[in-house]
Amino acid sequence: MSTGVLIILVVIATLLCVTLAVLMYMDKKGMLGDDAGTVMTDGSEDNAGTVDDGANTDTIYPEGDMVGVQTDSGTDADLSVPIPQDKIVDIASLQSRNPDIYAWLYIPEAGIDAPILQSSQDVNYYVTHNADGQPDENGAVFTQMLNSKDFNDNLTAIYGHNSDDDKGFSNLKVFADPDYFSKYPYIYIYTQDSVLVYKTFAAYESDDKLIVLSYGTQDDELYQIYLSNIEEYAGLGGRLDKDEWPMPSDKIITLSTGVTDREDRRFLVQAKLIREEKR
């Protein structure tokens, strides 16, 4: 075999290896195929975040003094925001009512005060069942199995129906008002061990893509891509607070609900973790 032929074969083999490596990377990041990030909705105008099963693979309030744990995001003013003293929720007691209850969401000014549930059997269960596990068209406030229950994921998506009777997430629309958005930025989540304080940085309409399925919950690279795209997703008419924009190290929650008469749209309220109080 001549030297020239050998060189050509080496070059071809090298190109094949590089191509294979690129394809493997794209596949890992979900960049291949038309089905990546596809969401199957239930067709209702107030769909709370339904996905195809195949795509998946009131709080204890500390007695006595609480020890503050500062996150990287809270300013001095944020760290002095008091935990609502009138909110006492016992997760252990609630779990005797329904073991799928694992946290409590409290937005006092918006009138949102509800347990957060997650089914380990059916990703869409609480789209059509209430917090007691009974069939109910209003559903419940819930997360899906894609998210952990400790709120340590980069992205935690919390779903609720946009009902007509102030249930679920029907009152999330108040965040579309610029005065409310700036005046009442705090969201509280109670878990069995902590009270988590979040500060809103965005509220806007978006498509019905399932965020955690598209960007993952622990992939730091995809998370940074998502954060850089939020302003574009928000579009015209969204509420954005660039002074509170999350850093790649921040943990965020997304509250998601349907938009009346728009089956393919969702209203999102997003907030970053700024403070944690351990009991």
Backbone as CSV, one residue per row, in Angstrom:
resi,resn,N_x,N_y,N_z,CA_x,CA_y,CA_z,C_x,C_y,C_z
1,MET,0.855,-1.206,0.000,0.000,0.000,0.000,0.891,1.256,0.000
2,SER,0.629,2.163,-0.925,1.464,3.359,-1.051,1.230,4.307,0.118
3,THR,2.191,5.209,0.314,2.079,6.194,1.402,0.887,7.116,1.194
4,GLY,0.640,7.506,-0.075,-0.493,8.390,-0.363,-1.823,7.776,-0.010
5,VAL,-2.023,6.498,-0.351,-3.269,5.803,-0.025,-3.447,5.704,1.475
6,LEU,-2.355,5.406,2.195,-2.411,5.286,3.651,-2.824,6.606,4.301
7,ILE,-2.297,7.715,3.771,-2.636,9.027,4.320,-4.121,9.312,4.117
8,ILE,-4.622,8.966,2.916,-6.034,9.194,2.626,-6.918,8.400,3.579
9,LEU,-6.561,7.134,3.846,-7.341,6.294,4.743,-7.340,6.859,6.163
10,VAL,-6.191,7.375,6.595,-6.097,7.960,7.941,-6.991,9.185,8.056
11,VAL,-6.992,10.032,7.016,-7.823,11.233,7.017,-9.303,10.875,7.080
12,ILE,-9.719,9.859,6.280,-11.119,9.433,6.278,-11.530,8.902,7.646
13,ALA,-10.666,8.089,8.254,-10.971,7.534,9.574,-11.104,8.631,10.615
14,THR,-10.244,9.648,10.520,-10.300,10.772,11.467,-11.610,11.537,11.316
15,LEU,-12.019,11.790,10.072,-13.282,12.502,9.838,-14.472,11.721,10.364
16,LEU,-14.450,10.399,10.188,-15.536,9.567,10.703,-15.606,9.639,12.222
17,CYS,-14.470,9.622,12.889,-14.441,9.687,14.359,-14.987,11.031,14.852
18,VAL,-14.588,12.122,14.189,-15.058,13.446,14.584,-16.564,13.552,14.392
19,THR,-17.057,13.052,13.245,-18.501,13.090,12.976,-19.274,12.305,14.022
20,LEU,-18.783,11.113,14.374,-19.446,10.294,15.381,-19.487,10.994,16.732
21,ALA,-18.376,11.651,17.094,-18.327,12.354,18.383,-19.333,13.493,18.428
22,VAL,-19.448,14.246,17.305,-20.400,15.352,17.247,-21.826,14.845,17.374
23,LEU,-22.147,13.747,16.656,-23.494,13.181,16.721,-23.827,12.691,18.118
24,MET,-22.879,12.076,18.818,-23.113,11.598,20.182,-23.366,12.767,21.119
25,TYR,-22.629,13.869,20.935,-22.839,15.039,21.794,-24.217,15.635,21.567
26,MET,-24.606,15.761,20.282,-25.922,16.327,19.974,-27.043,15.460,20.504
27,ASP,-26.856,14.155,20.443,-27.872,13.255,20.967,-28.002,13.388,22.467
28,LYS,-26.866,13.537,23.149,-26.876,13.697,24.613,-27.630,14.944,25.021
29,LYS,-27.470,16.031,24.242,-28.105,17.298,24.579,-29.525,17.409,24.047
30,GLY,-30.021,16.343,23.432,-31.387,16.377,22.930,-31.549,17.226,21.689
31,MET,-30.480,17.381,20.894,-30.521,18.245,19.729,-30.883,17.487,18.464
32,LEU,-31.032,16.168,18.557,-31.368,15.373,17.395,-32.817,14.936,17.443
33,GLY,-33.417,14.826,16.305,-34.775,14.278,16.242,-35.832,15.345,16.386
34,ASP,-36.952,15.154,15.694,-38.045,16.124,15.716,-38.862,16.052,16.975
35,ASP,-38.691,15.003,17.800,-39.556,14.803,18.951,-38.972,15.349,20.237
36,ALA,-37.759,15.923,20.178,-37.108,16.392,21.397,-37.938,17.483,22.049
37,GLY,-38.277,17.283,23.298,-39.009,18.292,24.054,-40.476,18.381,23.690
38,THR,-41.030,17.421,22.987,-42.425,17.496,22.592,-43.336,17.288,23.792
39,VAL,-44.344,18.126,23.898,-45.302,18.041,24.989,-46.640,17.560,24.455
40,MET,-47.214,16.579,25.118,-48.550,16.112,24.772,-49.537,16.761,25.721
41,THR,-50.416,17.610,25.211,-51.384,18.278,26.066,-52.702,17.530,26.052
42,ASP,-53.564,17.891,27.011,-54.849,17.208,27.084,-55.931,17.935,26.280
43,GLY,-55.536,19.019,25.596,-56.468,19.723,24.721,-57.366,20.703,25.430
44,SER,-57.265,20.837,26.739,-58.136,21.767,27.457,-57.493,23.139,27.505
45,GLU,-58.315,24.195,27.588,-57.787,25.547,27.565,-57.039,25.888,28.839
46,ASP,-57.276,25.122,29.888,-56.600,25.415,31.156,-55.658,24.284,31.544
47,ASN,-55.148,23.574,30.536,-54.219,22.476,30.785,-53.090,22.926,31.697
48,ALA,-52.847,22.170,32.748,-51.870,22.585,33.755,-50.467,22.072,33.480
49,GLY,-50.232,21.380,32.380,-48.887,20.914,32.101,-48.829,19.430,31.872
50,THR,-49.694,18.905,31.041,-49.785,17.471,30.817,-48.712,16.991,29.870
51,VAL,-48.119,15.848,30.166,-47.188,15.228,29.241,-47.559,13.777,29.056
52,ASP,-47.072,13.213,27.985,-47.262,11.805,27.730,-46.449,11.007,28.734
53,ASP,-47.037,9.962,29.339,-46.315,9.162,30.323,-45.022,8.618,29.750
54,GLY,-44.986,8.375,28.461,-43.778,7.836,27.851,-42.635,8.816,27.852
55,ALA,-42.926,10.106,28.044,-41.868,11.110,28.065,-41.102,11.088,29.373
56,ASN,-41.604,10.419,30.378,-40.985,10.411,31.685,-40.168,9.194,31.917
57,THR,-39.688,9.216,31.816,-39.162,7.965,32.182,-40.197,7.558,33.226
58,ASP,-50.475,22.470,56.374,-50.001,23.402,55.655,-48.703,23.332,56.266
59,THR,-47.441,23.524,55.939,-46.056,23.156,56.146,-45.665,23.234,57.607
60,ILE,-44.696,22.420,58.037,-44.225,22.536,59.415,-43.590,23.898,59.594
61,TYR,-44.106,24.662,60.484,-43.480,25.934,60.823,-42.703,25.730,62.112
62,PRO,-41.426,26.063,62.116,-40.572,25.754,63.251,-41.089,26.339,64.556
63,GLU,-41.026,25.553,65.586,-41.341,26.053,66.913,-40.082,26.676,67.491
64,GLY,-40.231,27.811,68.119,-39.075,28.489,68.665,-38.360,29.291,67.593
65,ASP,-37.080,29.597,67.849,-36.317,30.431,66.930,-35.989,29.674,65.660
66,MET,-35.857,30.453,64.550,-35.471,29.880,63.280,-34.076,30.374,62.933
67,VAL,-33.302,29.514,62.329,-31.945,29.876,61.932,-31.955,30.206,60.452
68,GLY,-31.536,31.405,60.097,-31.552,31.811,58.695,-30.372,31.229,57.941
69,VAL,-30.616,30.786,56.713,-29.568,30.296,55.833,-29.564,31.186,54.609
70,GLN,-28.510,31.959,54.400,-28.475,32.912,53.305,-28.082,32.220,52.014
71,THR,-28.808,32.508,50.936,-28.432,32.031,49.618,-27.530,33.073,48.974
72,ASP,-27.079,32.803,47.748,-26.206,33.733,47.050,-26.968,34.911,46.455
73,SER,-28.304,34.855,46.454,-29.080,35.842,45.707,-29.697,36.925,46.555
74,GLY,-29.925,36.693,47.839,-30.684,37.637,48.643,-29.902,38.880,48.989
75,THR,-30.526,40.040,48.814,-29.941,41.283,49.281,-30.217,41.412,50.771
76,ASP,-29.651,42.448,51.382,-29.913,42.668,52.808,-31.399,42.851,53.056
77,ALA,-32.068,43.584,52.137,-33.512,43.807,52.295,-34.275,42.498,52.168
78,ASP,-33.869,41.659,51.229,-34.547,40.380,51.041,-34.395,39.494,52.272
79,LEU,-33.212,39.509,52.849,-32.950,38.640,53.989,-33.690,39.087,55.241
80,SER,-34.185,40.320,55.225,-34.943,40.809,56.377,-36.445,40.646,56.190
81,VAL,-36.859,40.125,55.009,-38.288,39.916,54.769,-38.793,38.864,55.745
82,PRO,-39.807,39.180,56.547,-40.262,38.216,57.553,-41.025,37.056,56.934
83,ILE,-40.854,35.890,57.523,-41.685,34.744,57.171,-43.078,34.999,57.743
84,PRO,-44.129,34.805,56.954,-45.483,35.058,57.488,-45.744,34.283,58.768
85,GLN,-45.990,35.004,59.836,-46.171,34.369,61.134,-47.536,33.699,61.291
86,ASP,-48.472,34.066,60.415,-49.817,33.501,60.539,-49.967,32.208,59.744
87,LYS,-48.883,31.747,59.136,-48.955,30.550,58.314,-48.271,29.391,59.023
88,ILE,-49.073,28.477,59.515,-48.547,27.291,60.204,-49.112,26.064,59.503
89,VAL,-48.232,25.288,58.906,-48.666,24.110,58.154,-47.823,22.916,58.577
90,ASP,-48.471,21.799,58.795,-47.808,20.591,59.269,-47.806,19.545,58.149
91,ILE,-46.669,19.393,57.503,-46.575,18.464,56.374,-46.864,17.029,56.807
92,ALA,-46.366,16.652,57.971,-46.584,15.274,58.438,-48.076,14.973,58.568
93,SER,-48.823,15.923,59.117,-50.273,15.721,59.244,-50.941,15.664,57.885
94,LEU,-50.489,16.516,56.973,-51.074,16.530,55.633,-50.801,15.229,54.888
95,GLN,-49.652,14.624,55.153,-49.330,13.375,54.471,-50.178,12.219,54.968
96,SER,-50.731,12.349,56.164,-51.670,11.330,56.620,-52.986,11.434,55.853
97,ARG,-53.238,12.611,55.325,-54.407,12.837,54.467,-54.132,12.345,53.051
98,ASN,-52.925,12.641,52.542,-52.510,12.179,51.218,-50.986,12.176,51.192
99,PRO,-50.351,11.015,51.081,-48.891,10.938,51.123,-48.198,11.645,49.962
100,ASP,-48.944,12.015,48.935,-48.345,12.717,47.800,-48.109,14.199,48.093
101,ILE,-48.660,14.707,49.198,-48.403,16.097,49.581,-46.997,16.188,50.177
102,TYR,-46.166,17.069,49.634,-44.795,17.163,50.155,-44.345,18.602,50.437
103,ALA,-45.167,19.588,50.091,-44.815,20.991,50.356,-46.084,21.825,50.287
104,TRP,-45.929,23.117,50.596,-47.074,24.025,50.576,-46.660,25.331,49.922
105,LEU,-47.481,25.813,48.989,-47.217,27.062,48.276,-48.090,28.170,48.849
106,TYR,-47.472,29.307,49.161,-48.197,30.407,49.786,-47.808,31.725,49.124
107,ILE,-48.776,32.361,48.475,-48.599,33.702,47.915,-49.753,34.529,48.471
108,PRO,-49.602,35.097,49.639,-50.736,35.682,50.355,-51.468,36.769,49.584
109,GLU,-50.739,37.681,48.934,-51.398,38.788,48.248,-52.205,38.320,47.032
110,ALA,-51.805,37.179,46.446,-52.511,36.645,45.281,-53.604,35.656,45.673
111,GLY,-53.706,35.367,46.963,-54.728,34.424,47.414,-54.435,32.984,47.019
112,ILE,-53.171,32.669,46.810,-52.779,31.288,46.478,-52.213,30.641,47.734
113,ASP,-52.853,29.575,48.164,-52.558,28.955,49.457,-52.936,27.486,49.331
114,ALA,-51.976,26.646,48.913,-52.347,25.281,48.531,-51.184,24.314,48.704
115,PRO,-51.509,23.037,48.971,-50.454,22.028,49.032,-49.885,21.756,47.646
116,ILE,-48.633,21.311,47.624,-47.983,20.879,46.390,-47.868,19.361,46.440
117,LEU,-48.304,18.707,45.381,-48.315,17.246,45.341,-47.472,16.733,44.189
118,GLN,-47.104,15.454,44.300,-46.441,14.773,43.187,-46.791,13.296,43.251
119,SER,-47.331,12.791,42.164,-47.648,11.366,42.072,-46.445,10.608,41.546
120,SER,-46.148,9.486,42.156,-45.050,8.640,41.686,-45.536,7.586,40.702
121,GLN,-46.839,7.581,40.429,-47.407,6.553,39.566,-47.880,7.110,38.222
122,ASP,-48.446,8.298,38.229,-49.063,8.856,37.022,-48.699,10.327,36.923
123,VAL,-47.925,10.683,35.905,-47.426,12.046,35.776,-48.557,13.061,35.627
124,ASN,-49.708,12.630,35.122,-50.816,13.546,34.886,-51.934,13.435,35.928
125,TYR,-51.696,12.693,36.992,-52.770,12.370,37.934,-53.445,13.619,38.501
126,TYR,-52.647,14.599,38.920,-53.230,15.758,39.593,-53.692,16.846,38.625
127,VAL,-53.684,16.518,37.350,-54.387,17.368,36.389,-55.891,17.197,36.573
128,THR,-56.293,15.984,36.971,-57.727,15.658,37.069,-58.149,15.190,38.459
129,HIS,-57.282,15.329,39.451,-57.615,14.936,40.826,-57.200,16.047,41.780
130,ASN,-57.964,16.210,42.869,-57.645,17.242,43.842,-56.656,16.737,44.883
131,ALA,-56.380,17.567,45.882,-55.368,17.233,46.878,-55.737,16.036,47.741
132,ASP,-57.020,15.665,47.760,-57.456,14.476,48.477,-57.427,13.228,47.595
133,GLY,-56.994,13.406,46.349,-56.941,12.267,45.437,-58.275,11.927,44.809
134,GLN,-59.237,12.832,44.930,-60.567,12.606,44.368,-60.668,13.233,42.970
135,PRO,-61.427,12.609,42.065,-61.608,13.197,40.731,-62.153,14.614,40.838
136,ASP,-61.508,15.557,40.135,-61.895,16.958,40.232,-61.344,17.674,39.000
137,GLU,-62.224,18.307,38.244,-61.788,18.984,37.030,-60.855,20.151,37.318
138,ASN,-60.861,20.652,38.554,-59.956,21.736,38.925,-58.551,21.242,39.253
139,GLY,-58.398,19.914,39.399,-57.091,19.358,39.666,-56.502,19.838,40.976
140,ALA,-55.168,19.880,41.036,-54.444,20.326,42.228,-53.179,21.036,41.779
141,VAL,-52.466,21.613,42.722,-51.162,22.211,42.443,-50.121,21.099,42.574
142,PHE,-49.304,20.913,41.546,-48.435,19.730,41.551,-47.156,19.949,40.747
143,THR,-46.197,19.078,40.998,-45.011,18.953,40.159,-45.027,17.560,39.547
144,GLN,-44.194,17.368,38.545,-44.131,16.072,37.891,-42.888,15.311,38.314
145,MET,-42.853,14.035,37.976,-41.760,13.165,38.402,-40.394,13.605,37.878
146,LEU,-40.386,14.454,36.859,-39.127,14.971,36.344,-38.390,15.785,37.401
147,ASN,-39.130,16.379,38.317,-38.529,17.182,39.380,-38.388,16.389,40.667
148,SER,-37.311,16.675,41.403,-37.168,16.126,42.738,-38.088,16.888,43.680
149,LYS,-38.203,16.405,44.909,-39.099,17.042,45.877,-38.360,17.939,46.872
150,ASP,-37.066,18.146,46.666,-36.304,18.952,47.625,-36.031,20.370,47.120
151,PHE,-36.523,20.714,45.925,-36.359,22.035,45.336,-34.892,22.394,45.110
152,ASN,-34.065,21.370,44.943,-32.655,21.594,44.643,-32.341,21.494,43.160
153,ASP,-33.355,21.224,42.345,-33.145,21.227,40.907,-32.900,22.655,40.433
154,ASN,-32.191,22.784,39.318,-32.031,24.117,38.723,-33.394,24.722,38.408
155,LEU,-34.267,23.900,37.830,-35.607,24.321,37.424,-36.631,23.445,38.119
156,THR,-37.576,24.040,38.795,-38.712,23.302,39.340,-39.982,23.924,38.774
157,ALA,-40.760,23.125,38.059,-41.999,23.610,37.452,-43.185,23.155,38.299
158,ILE,-44.030,24.096,38.682,-45.200,23.833,39.510,-46.443,24.212,38.701
159,TYR,-47.373,23.255,38.571,-48.529,23.441,37.697,-49.827,23.582,38.494
160,GLY,-50.749,24.331,37.916,-52.086,24.457,38.480,-53.037,24.936,37.407
161,HIS,-54.310,24.566,37.517,-55.307,24.957,36.520,-55.670,26.436,36.630
162,ASN,-56.012,27.001,35.512,-56.597,28.336,35.452,-58.111,28.173,35.474
163,SER,-58.659,28.118,36.672,-60.092,27.885,36.835,-60.837,29.214,36.922
164,ASP,-62.154,29.144,36.966,-62.971,30.347,37.032,-63.461,30.653,38.448
165,ASP,-62.990,29.883,39.425,-63.530,30.042,40.771,-62.437,30.264,41.814
166,ASP,-61.353,30.913,41.384,-60.249,31.256,42.297,-59.546,30.039,42.872
167,LYS,-59.709,28.887,42.254,-58.977,27.705,42.691,-57.696,27.571,41.860
168,GLY,-56.805,26.691,42.338,-55.594,26.435,41.564,-54.779,27.691,41.347
169,PHE,-54.431,27.937,40.081,-53.581,29.072,39.746,-54.340,30.170,39.003
170,SER,-55.637,30.238,39.176,-56.405,31.257,38.466,-55.959,32.668,38.833
171,ASN,-55.423,32.858,40.046,-55.024,34.195,40.477,-53.598,34.563,40.100
172,LEU,-52.907,33.679,39.394,-51.552,34.030,38.949,-51.553,35.244,38.034
173,LYS,-52.672,35.483,37.390,-52.749,36.590,36.433,-52.472,37.944,37.076
174,VAL,-52.556,38.037,38.406,-52.272,39.333,39.044,-50.832,39.764,38.786
175,PHE,-49.933,38.807,38.520,-48.537,39.152,38.265,-48.350,39.853,36.924
176,ALA,-49.373,39.814,36.071,-49.294,40.548,34.807,-49.444,42.051,35.016
177,ASP,-49.987,42.439,36.174,-50.142,43.854,36.493,-48.800,44.414,36.969
178,PRO,-48.276,45.460,36.329,-46.943,45.969,36.698,-46.849,46.445,38.137
179,ASP,-47.938,47.024,38.665,-47.908,47.499,40.051,-47.804,46.330,41.027
180,TYR,-48.611,45.293,40.777,-48.542,44.126,41.647,-47.175,43.463,41.530
181,PHE,-46.698,43.306,40.318,-45.426,42.616,40.071,-44.284,43.259,40.863
182,SER,-44.272,44.582,40.909,-43.182,45.268,41.602,-43.406,45.354,43.113
183,LYS,-44.677,45.375,43.529,-44.978,45.587,44.948,-44.951,44.296,45.758
184,TYR,-45.338,43.174,45.132,-45.440,41.912,45.866,-44.613,40.820,45.176
185,PRO,-43.304,40.855,45.341,-42.447,39.929,44.604,-42.187,38.585,45.282
186,TYR,-42.647,38.415,46.525,-42.214,37.248,47.293,-43.206,36.078,47.239
187,ILE,-42.624,34.902,47.098,-43.380,33.646,47.072,-42.768,32.731,48.127
188,TYR,-43.625,32.044,48.886,-43.146,31.184,49.968,-43.501,29.721,49.688
189,ILE,-42.530,28.860,49.906,-42.773,27.421,49.844,-42.328,26.816,51.169
190,TYR,-43.246,26.109,51.794,-42.977,25.448,53.068,-42.737,23.963,52.806
191,THR,-41.653,23.443,53.343,-41.393,22.007,53.293,-41.368,21.490,54.727
192,GLN,-41.101,20.225,54.879,-41.107,19.662,56.228,-39.976,20.224,57.079
193,ASP,-38.883,20.638,56.432,-37.713,21.090,57.187,-37.409,22.579,57.058
194,SER,-37.996,23.245,56.067,-37.590,24.615,55.775,-38.749,25.461,55.286
195,VAL,-38.507,26.782,55.311,-39.347,27.733,54.605,-38.464,28.378,53.541
196,LEU,-38.855,28.245,52.286,-38.089,28.771,51.166,-38.745,30.058,50.679
197,VAL,-37.951,31.101,50.529,-38.455,32.389,50.058,-37.909,32.637,48.658
198,TYR,-38.820,32.892,47.719,-38.452,33.163,46.337,-38.844,34.586,45.974
199,LYS,-38.107,35.169,45.025,-38.404,36.517,44.551,-38.635,36.477,43.045
200,THR,-39.767,37.021,42.604,-40.126,36.943,41.195,-39.212,37.824,40.340
201,PHE,-38.905,37.327,39.146,-38.133,38.108,38.198,-38.781,38.145,36.811
202,ALA,-39.813,37.338,36.585,-40.456,37.326,35.271,-41.885,36.805,35.379
203,ALA,-42.767,37.357,34.537,-44.149,36.877,34.410,-44.575,37.158,32.977
204,TYR,-44.995,36.122,32.256,-45.274,36.305,30.838,-46.012,35.100,30.271
205,GLU,-46.579,35.279,29.099,-47.170,34.173,28.366,-46.090,33.474,27.553
206,SER,-46.257,32.149,27.437,-45.287,31.366,26.675,-46.022,30.248,25.955
207,ASP,-45.269,29.443,25.204,-45.895,28.294,24.564,-46.082,27.191,25.600
208,ASP,-46.587,26.046,25.166,-46.907,24.984,26.123,-45.817,23.927,26.220
209,LYS,-44.613,24.293,25.831,-43.500,23.356,25.941,-43.191,23.065,27.400
210,LEU,-42.930,21.797,27.703,-42.578,21.422,29.068,-41.111,21.770,29.320
211,ILE,-40.878,22.772,30.153,-39.539,23.327,30.329,-38.547,22.301,30.849
212,VAL,-38.935,21.558,31.905,-37.978,20.636,32.507,-37.666,19.464,31.589
213,LEU,-38.576,19.126,30.690,-38.298,18.067,29.731,-37.338,18.556,28.662
214,SER,-37.472,19.819,28.271,-36.644,20.389,27.208,-35.242,20.745,27.684
215,TYR,-35.129,21.195,28.949,-33.847,21.689,29.435,-33.264,20.878,30.583
216,GLY,-33.978,19.880,31.040,-33.475,19.076,32.141,-33.607,19.805,33.461
217,THR,-33.228,19.119,34.527,-33.312,19.725,35.855,-31.942,19.869,36.530
218,GLN,-30.929,19.196,35.982,-29.606,19.233,36.597,-28.499,19.558,35.597
219,ASP,-28.840,19.742,34.331,-27.842,20.027,33.305,-27.501,21.516,33.332
220,ASP,-26.330,21.864,33.877,-25.966,23.265,34.063,-25.831,24.008,32.736
221,GLU,-25.320,23.324,31.720,-25.134,23.981,30.427,-26.480,24.347,29.799
222,LEU,-27.418,23.412,29.801,-28.741,23.699,29.249,-29.476,24.739,30.090
223,TYR,-29.238,24.722,31.395,-29.865,25.702,32.287,-29.410,27.115,31.935
224,GLN,-28.126,27.298,31.684,-27.620,28.610,31.313,-28.216,29.064,29.979
225,ILE,-28.384,28.125,29.045,-29.022,28.458,27.774,-30.451,28.930,28.016
226,TYR,-31.152,28.215,28.892,-32.535,28.591,29.183,-32.615,29.981,29.802
227,LEU,-31.769,30.268,30.786,-31.789,31.575,31.433,-31.519,32.690,30.426
228,SER,-30.614,32.446,29.491,-30.276,33.466,28.502,-31.416,33.703,27.514
229,ASN,-32.330,32.735,27.413,-33.426,32.857,26.452,-34.732,33.366,27.050
230,ILE,-34.813,33.497,28.379,-36.084,33.855,29.007,-36.605,35.188,28.508
231,GLU,-35.722,36.176,28.360,-36.173,37.492,27.910,-36.809,37.401,26.522
232,GLU,-36.219,36.571,25.656,-36.801,36.378,24.324,-38.146,35.682,24.417
233,TYR,-38.246,34.657,25.302,-39.509,33.946,25.469,-40.608,34.876,25.983
234,ALA,-40.230,35.797,26.855,-41.223,36.682,27.454,-41.896,37.559,26.403
235,GLY,-41.122,38.035,25.441,-41.695,38.821,24.359,-42.303,40.123,24.847
236,LEU,-43.163,40.691,24.012,-43.809,41.950,24.366,-44.882,41.717,25.425
237,GLY,-44.981,42.634,26.371,-46.037,42.560,27.364,-45.690,41.772,28.596
238,GLY,-44.526,41.119,28.628,-44.123,40.368,29.801,-43.557,41.274,30.875
239,ARG,-43.556,40.785,32.102,-42.973,41.527,33.216,-41.594,40.944,33.501
240,LEU,-40.571,41.778,33.395,-39.210,41.324,33.620,-38.505,42.284,34.570
241,ASP,-37.823,41.725,35.558,-37.030,42.532,36.479,-35.574,42.133,36.299
242,LYS,-34.859,42.910,35.472,-33.469,42.560,35.164,-32.564,42.721,36.383
243,ASP,-32.977,43.539,37.358,-32.175,43.703,38.566,-32.182,42.430,39.416
244,GLU,-33.208,41.593,39.217,-33.321,40.353,39.989,-33.018,39.120,39.129
245,TRP,-32.374,39.339,37.994,-32.141,38.227,37.070,-31.297,37.144,37.735
246,PRO,-31.698,35.878,37.604,-30.967,34.794,38.263,-29.593,34.551,37.658
247,MET,-28.678,34.139,38.505,-27.356,33.697,38.074,-27.411,32.191,37.815
248,PRO,-26.432,31.644,37.089,-26.428,30.207,36.834,-26.420,29.351,38.103
249,SER,-25.986,29.930,39.214,-25.952,29.176,40.471,-27.287,29.213,41.211
250,ASP,-28.227,30.041,40.753,-29.513,30.176,41.434,-30.456,29.030,41.092
251,LYS,-31.338,28.720,42.032,-32.418,27.762,41.803,-33.692,28.566,41.534
252,ILE,-34.447,28.164,40.521,-35.665,28.904,40.215,-36.880,27.984,40.185
253,ILE,-38.041,28.586,40.422,-39.311,27.892,40.252,-40.083,28.582,39.133
254,THR,-40.886,27.811,38.443,-41.781,28.339,37.425,-43.187,27.886,37.762
255,LEU,-44.070,28.835,38.028,-45.482,28.537,38.252,-46.172,28.644,36.897
256,SER,-46.847,27.592,36.485,-47.393,27.523,35.134,-48.885,27.209,35.166
257,THR,-49.646,27.982,34.383,-51.074,27.731,34.268,-51.537,28.048,32.858
258,GLY,-52.768,27.629,32.522,-53.293,27.851,31.184,-53.726,29.285,30.955
259,VAL,-53.900,29.627,29.681,-54.402,30.943,29.276,-55.796,30.735,28.688
260,THR,-56.765,31.466,29.205,-58.147,31.297,28.766,-58.271,31.446,27.249
261,ASP,-58.941,30.466,26.631,-59.203,30.447,25.188,-57.942,30.310,24.344
262,ARG,-56.834,29.916,24.961,-55.595,29.697,24.207,-55.003,28.362,24.639
263,GLU,-55.383,27.291,23.979,-54.974,25.956,24.389,-53.464,25.745,24.308
264,ASP,-52.800,26.486,23.428,-51.376,26.275,23.214,-50.506,27.277,23.961
265,ARG,-51.095,28.037,24.884,-50.338,29.050,25.608,-50.387,28.802,27.106
266,ARG,-49.351,29.227,27.795,-49.273,29.132,29.244,-48.848,30.481,29.810
267,PHE,-49.338,30.787,31.012,-48.878,31.971,31.727,-47.902,31.504,32.792
268,LEU,-46.701,32.053,32.763,-45.634,31.627,33.663,-45.250,32.746,34.614
269,VAL,-45.032,32.399,35.864,-44.438,33.297,36.851,-43.177,32.615,37.349
270,GLN,-42.051,33.321,37.249,-40.770,32.711,37.609,-40.109,33.488,38.729
271,ALA,-39.498,32.751,39.642,-38.883,33.364,40.818,-37.634,32.587,41.208
272,LYS,-36.672,33.285,41.794,-35.425,32.639,42.218,-35.390,32.530,43.739
273,LEU,-34.730,31.492,44.204,-34.576,31.278,45.646,-33.601,32.302,46.217
274,ILE,-34.057,33.059,47.220,-33.186,34.088,47.814,-32.917,33.818,49.285
275,ARG,-33.672,32.937,49.887,-33.520,32.745,51.339,-34.133,31.421,51.752
276,GLU,-33.500,30.789,52.720,-34.026,29.558,53.281,-33.938,29.625,54.804
277,GLU,-35.039,29.311,55.444,-35.068,29.277,56.904,-35.213,27.847,57.366
278,LYS,-34.211,27.359,58.070,-34.271,26.013,58.643,-34.883,26.081,60.028
279,ARG,-35.632,25.040,60.377,-36.194,25.045,61.722,-35.163,24.528,62.721
